[in-house]
């Protein structure tokens, strides 16, 4: 960090001690300080790890009267160790690490590259190249970062051959990474999303509600309210289908048509001797393992098979354990197929073992999992301080409840864009947003889910995706640019107008009307029409 950022960080942290002078600390704005400090430092430092840790440490200081040693001891022993001993939390960590390894195996065995070549063939159509990248983004639904790597690397030679600009390719890759992973019920995100929803329910202070509501069911119910994800994905498809653009992307596409790049087929070497089945079969095993495991674990075999019973069973299932087991099963299938294929006479020359690739993929997921750990520590201290209760009391009589989903989406979008992380945003916003929504809607266990409540959950998750998708400091943004061989800021500059367009439509045609009880189906339809009109009449063809 620069000296200015270091100075601001130190001053911000020292302000914590000033809050100790406030009488009745837990009845004052001091209870919000750990969250405010975490968000503020994230804006300034662009370092979500440091921000979350200092936010948690400041909360521990407030709880222990400013004694640094007692606060540090409580943070590490009382909160860090206890969070890692929690069965749910450790299952989330194992699942996340294993999914990273699974994705790396599919990359190293050439299955994903072979799949992309099978889809595209030798086509030189920019539209088909764009649609191929778009489809590949949907196929790699299980992790945003993995999608950024797999799709960018495998589709770059095809895009170059078709004359599709690197900016357009990186835009498609990025826009089908976090938005798709955020919608997928089978991804590295799911366990963590359920974790923060569960934390928000716990922070309501209603033990009955926290035990009665299944986080997975709310995850499913919030899908229609992920307006940003849906509008962004639709916008990308329409831009490809009509081959129209505007703003900086139009200029990039015109330049690419005038001076096309020579295709670099070096990335295709990974597919030599490989087959698309090396990716398709393990992915099918993962899908079947998760859905089958959730259904069986939730008691689905004891009920008549209907869609309602399927959702109910999945909501009651031990989801964290199912994700771990299903990922282990899919990884075993991928490793076995990789080993057998390389032992075959027609198989590729062995470059490295599948086990080595799996361990390398797990290693790459280490830093992202630290966000989980720091987020759990921060949530632990803000819960004990009673931040959610204070915020509910502060805003309960001042904020129109109908505005809550829109305001939460805007807040989550600002935080995620400034920090470049969706997980950190969820960790900060969700534990505060759910108690507010429960208070405003007077929601209780046993009641039918409130549209405002579910829309608020969807707003947090969608707002978190916004920054992860388009922030210049987001890992998926950077990786999408690098894997597509595009300069990072050129990628950000060309895709940001589209991201802001989708966010505006989500706010004004999604979350605001949803707060007044309008069905998400009607809102999705209205937003789709606006997206079509924008692309059809504002966009122009590159040539």
Secondary structure, DSSP 8 states (H G I E B T S, - for coil): --HHHHHHHHHHHHHHHHHTTSSSGGGSGGGGHHHHHHHHHHHHH--HHHHHHHHHHHHHHHHTTT-HHHHHHIIIIIIIIHHHHSHHHHHHHHHHHHHHHHHHHHHHTSHHHHHHHHHHTT---HHHHHHHHHHHHHHS-S-HHHHHHHHHHHHHHHHHHHT--HHHHHHHHHHTTHHHHHH-SSSTTHHHHHHHHHHHHHTTT-HHHHHHS-HHHHHHHTGGG-HHHHHHHHHHHHHHHHTEE-THHHHHHHHHHHS-----GGGGGGGTT--THHHHHHHHHHHHHHHHHHHHHTTGGGS---HHHHHHHHHHS-HHHHHHHHHHHHHHHHHHHHHHHHHSTTS----S-HHHHHHHHHHHTHHHHHHHHHHHHHHHHHHHHTHHHHHHHHHTTTS-GGGHHHHHHHHHHHHHHHH--HHHHHHHHHHHHHHHHHHHHT--TTS---HHHHHHHHHHHHHHHHHHHH-TT-HHHHHHHHHTT--HHHHHHHHHHHHHHHHHHHIIIIIHHHHTT--HHHHHHHHHHHHHHHHHHH-EE--
